[in-house]
Amino acid sequence: MTTTAPRLGNALARLLILAAALLGTLLAGAAPASAHAALTGSDPKDGAVVATAPKEVNLTFSEQVAMSADSIRVLDPAGRRADTGEIRDLCSGSVVRYGVGLRAGLPDGTYTVAWQAVSADSHPVAGAFTFSIGAPSTTSVALSDQAPGGGLVGALYGIARYLAYAGFAVLVGGGAFVLACWPRGASVRAVQQTVVRGWLTLTGATLAMLLLRHPYTGSGKLSDAFDLAGLKTVLETKTGAALTSRLLLLGAAALFVAVLFGAYARRTDPKEKKDLSFGLSLGGTVVAAGIAGTWALAEHASTGLQPGVAMPVDILHLLAVAAWLGGLTVLLVALYRAPSVERSAVERFSKVALGSVAVLAATGLYQSWRQVGSWSALTGTRYGQLLLVKIGLMAVLVGIAWISRRWTQRLADPTPCGTDEAPDEDEAPDGDEAPDGDERGGSEAEGSEGDGSEGDGSETSGEVGGSGDPVRAAQLARQRAAVATARRKRERDADPERTGLRRSVLTEAAVAVVLLAVTTVLTSTEPGRTEEEAGRATTASGPAAVPDRPIDIRLPFDTGGVDGKGVVRLNLDPGRTGANALHIFVERPNGKPLDVPEIKVALTLEAKGVGPLPVAPDRIQTGHWSASGVQIPMPGDWKIQVTVRTSEIDQTTIDKNVKIG
């Protein structure tokens, strides 16, 4: 029979190369662990110069974080600890703020604040900034330039995350494929091995993540993976509890797999098999949803907007991914390793895949809105760009699935096997071409095929039976089975519809590998909505004001004339709407006061068209100017412009934006 379906050989090779290149590009460009909680404010602020030593250092974050006893370190210019080591929880309502007390009697100089925490979606975040007491100074503090969650430990943890998703998909999707689409596959050795390997992969990856969690969120040293004290600390966290729960649920999943490929595969009575299938379906769904819930409880879905809705949606999304991609994997194995797969089984899986796509579309739309929130975040953030790549891959996958469905419609069920053919999958589940045996026996059998004596080998059997040689009889039986299996494989491979289906399913699997990689990278990337909110709170033009705290900014200037370089330090107290006291300190680059002829200040709220509002400060002493009763009429992002004149002809205007509440 001639088929007119498209040839996929060369296209498949090109697609596999493209998929590998895309996967490499995504993983190579992925940050080890993007910051999901951002530092939105601090007191003192980054670069601030305060007249006297503060009693404590406060940090404000965009979302909830987990802090340890060593999460905030304040180091003096010589690199010694200047803090008391006692972390204070200053959170109030939606404001996430933590502080650490400072030792009394700190000398003047530049201090470094280094912080590290774990964001609510389980990813490590870290950063550092400086402030000065009295005047800036040199500092000997050297901080590691390794990103939080990076290095070898970060790479291993990322691989374990990917393997965990892949193992989950194969375990859950493979079990669903057998129960819902191909019950006879429960006795096929290749299918059994695939699902069991999925369980082993997920279990091993979960154990690896549990051991690597402490160095991943802390020191970054691989040797700390076996630190029992660190492991105990991890078990007390939300992520540790989720990983432990996953291991317990995998124990139940092992029981499910044992029954599926044991008692269920051996059942012959239709009623008993139906009852057992119902029990396995119900129990398997509960266990699969529980395992999916360990991701939802510890990652993106558990924080941010509407977590009560997001977590069930995330569980549905993961189950749909597993049903489609895991089932696709087992179907691919069956098409290549099993002697035959009925058309009805492929058609049932096609319906399951269609339902999975519908669920993925609905849940994915909600997740996209929740994590992105705006068109600008969709196109202007890394999360949004990766999401667009994922949507494109989904479209490609659906297109290839449509081609597979066309092949399925042309696929004919395999013809019933004759008595001289190899045993069915129940008896020869491996579907291999031939078991080990001597080549002479195989050639003899093929030769007998040529002269019409292949049927039952009665003459040879009779001779062996007469001689009573059981070894020779077993050898001939293996030879006949090998020839029959080889003939069935040739017939199977000669079927153009079955060959076309195998190629299209293989193409689906190749794209699915890349799709799974993109999904894994997405789970470790800062959501677009969070990134934009953090960006608005910490704009490049200036730090955000901490409520009820004075605004303290530094503005370097250079008028171009003699003695024209320096720094303007501006303090606005209390830094909110209403009356404020303004203090301006003009300093040389070495921190000493600089006397200038004139200082002018103007305030502008460009978003509302307010200003510029001029402020004329009075000179108090050398390098110190002041104005009282400076009125801020409304909250917003105000631009503060300072004009410095250092001689009759040399002057410059510098500005910075600050958020005033």
Disulfide bonds with the S-S distance in Angstrom:
none
